[in-house]
Amino acid sequence: MWPLLHVLWLALVCGSVHTTLSKSDAKKAASKMLLEKTQFSDKPVQDRGLVVTDIKAEDVVLEHRSYCSSRARERNFAGEVLGYVTPWNSHGYDVAKVFGSKFTQISPVWLQLKRRGREMFEITGLHDVDQGWMRAVKKHAKGVRIVPRLLFEDWTYDDFRNVLDSEDEIEELSKTVAQVAKNQHFDGFVVEVWSQLLSQKHVGLIHMLTHLAEALHQARLLVILVIPPAVTPGTDQLGMFTHKEFEQLAPILDGFSLMTYDY
């Protein structure tokens, strides 16, 4: 089993503002555009003196598109690297195809798991699945695994209680998830559920995740769990996921994705 995964977000947030520019403003804007390189470089960022502690915004704007194409597929880190791609930002899809070899897993933020009734589950978001993109990423990045993010969405407390207290519900949930992975040619899932349940019924949640992991492993699929920080943000109190839960789940899961960017 792997330790805590190094998480790297691929999605870049880009916005556009529409306004009226004067001629002088337009000239200034045009001059600023000239400070952005658009050609590839024949040297990596280390050799160009760009890896520094006192980075400047101007250097980021100038160099961000000028990567070293000859080294784009080289890995400089021997551990596991999980990258996320969001459907609301198409640039991330392109980045994954160019730099896919630097990752061991790529997680498109596509899917939601919903409970529709007793022993009835549905995975939504399948309209976002892009099989062509998946094939392109794997063609250029041998060995990379596609593990979409699967969010437990719109679950009530009663939904959790009914599922976690029922072996039949857990079995049906696991079957549904594994079958969708097979049908869609996924390599597993990044499961986001821990924060949805808050601080209640963690024993039952660990039990459910154990069964889910067993079902996915039987199908030779991966399961990675999104976890919150061990300390509640802004306090010195333990959070919802502690060393105790980590020790229980580490032998069962293929990895953890620690989400701290919001804090």
N, C-alpha and C positions, 0 to 999 in steps of 0.2 A: 504494500500500500504506500501511497505517496504522502509526503508531508504537505503542509499548507502550500497551495499552489501560488506561484507568482502571477498576479493578475495584471493584465495590460489592456487598457481600453483602446479599441481601434477608432471608435466613433469620434469625429471632430465636429464641434458645434459651429455651424456657420449661419450667420443671419444676414439679411439684406435690409437696408433702409433706403427708402425712396424720398428724395428731396430735390430741391431746385438749386443748382450751382451757378454762381456767377462765372464770368470768363476767367477771372483770376483764380477762383476756387478750382475750376476745371483744370487750369494749368498746374496748380499745386498737386491736384490728385494725380494727374498724368505723370508728374515728376516723381511722385512717390511710387507709382507702379514700376518705374524704371529700376527701383531698388530691390526688385524681386527677381532672383535668378530662375530661369525656366529650363536650363540645360542640366543634364546629368553631370556629375563630377567623376573624375577618374581616381579620386582619392577618398577614403573614408573620413568621417568627421573627426576622428582622432588625429589624423595627419594634417587636417586643416585647422587645427587649433580651436575647434568649436566645443569641445568637452571641457567646460570651465565652471567654476563655482559662481562667478559674477556675470552670468549670462545677461545679454541685453536684448530688449524687444526688437531693436532694429536688426540684430543678427538673425533672430528667428524668422522675421519677415523676409529677409534677404535670402536665407539659405534653406528654408523649409522644403522647397520642392527640388532642391539640387542634391539628391542622394547619389551615392556611388552605386551605379547600376551593376557593376561587375561583382559587387559584394552583397547585393540585395538578398541573396538566398543563403548566405553563410550564417551559421549559428555561432554566437559568441558566449552562450550560456548553456551549460550542460544539463540543467534541471528542467523541470516541467514548466511550460509557459502556456497559460490560457488567455486567449484573446476574445473579446466580445465585439460583435457587429450588430448595429441597430438598423432596422428597416427604414427608419425615418431619416437616415443619412446615407445616401448611396456611396459616398466616398469611402466608407469603411469596407464595402464590398471590393472596391478596387485595391485598397491597401492590402486586404487579405490575399488577393491573387498575386500581388507583387512580392509581399514579404511573408507569404504563408510558411515557407520553410523555417522561419525563425520561431514557429509555434509548434507545440505538441498537440494542442486542442484549440479549436476555434468554435465559439458559441454564438450563433445568430440568435438575437432576442426575438423569437418568433411566436412561441407557443404558450397557451394557458390551459390548465387542467381544471375542469368544472364538474361539479357533482350535479346530476340532473334528477336524481331520485334514488330510491333504494337499489344499491348495487348497479347503479347506472352512472357512467362517467364519459365525458367527452373532452377531447383535446381540440381546442379551437386555435385559429391562427394559421392553419395549414395553407391558406391562400397566399401567405407570405413566403412559403417554402420555394426556393429557387434551385431546382435540381441541376440546371445547367451551370449555375455558379458553383455548386458543390463539386461537380465534376471538374470544373476548371481549376478550382483550388487544389484538389487532390492530384491533378495532372502535373501541376508545377511544384507541389510540395508533397513528396513521397512520405507516407507515414503519418501525416497530420490527420487528426480525428475530428469529425464534425459532431458536436454535442450541443444541440440547441438548448437554450434556457427554457425551462418548463416551470411556469409560475402557477401556484395554487391560487386561483382567482375567484373572488366572490364566494368564498367559503364562510359560512356562519359558524358560530360556536357549536350549534347542533349538528352541522355537517361533520365537523371534526369529531365530536363526541360519538356520533353514530358509526363513523368509519373506524375510529381508533379502538372502539369496543367490540368490533365485529371482525372475526377472521374471514368471513365470506366477503365482506366489503373490501378488506385489504387485498384479498386474493383477486377480486374482480378489478380493482384499481391497478394492481401490478400487471395483470394480463393486458389491460387496455393500453398501458404505457409501453409495454414491450412490443405489442403488436404494431402500434403506430411507428415505433422505431424501425421495425423490420420493413413495413410497407413503404416507408419514406427513405430507407437506406441511410438512416442515421447511425452513428457509432455510440450513441448513448445520450445522456441528458445532464444538464446542470440544473438541479432541482432547487427551487426557491420556495420554501415553506416555513422555515423556522420562525421568522419574524411575524408571519401571519397569525401564528397561534399565540403569540405573546408569551407569557410565563406559565401557561397552563398545560397540563397533560403532556409533559415532556417524555415521561416514561412510555406512554402510548405512542408518541411520535417516533421515538427511537425504535420501538417494536415495528411500526409500519415501515420505516426506512430500511430496517433489516430485511423485511420480506420483499420490498421493492428492489433492493440491491441484489438479493438472491435471484429474483426473476430476471433481472437484466443481465446478471453475470452468467446465468444459464444460457442466455442468448448471445454471450460474448460481447456484451455492451457495457459501457462505462456509466458510472453514476457519481457525480460530483455535487456536493451540498454547499449551497450559499449559507454562510454563517455571519452573524453580527459580531461586533467587537466584544471582547471578553469583559471590558469595563464599560459601564453605561456612560455615554458621551457627556462631558461636563461634570462628572461626579467621580468619586473614588469607589463607587459601589460596583459589585460584580454585575455583569450583564446577563442576558438571557441564555448565553452559551458559554459554559465554563470549561475548565480543564476536565472536570468529571465527564461531561458529555463528549468532549473530544476523545478521551480515552476509550469510551464505550463505542464510538462510531469509527474511529481511525482504522481498526482492523476490518471493517465491513465495507467502507466506501473506498472509492478510488482517489479521492482528493477533496479538499475544501477550497472554497472561494471566499476569502475574507473581504467583506464589503465595508470599507471605511471612507470612501471618497466623499461621502455626504457630510462627514464630520470634520 
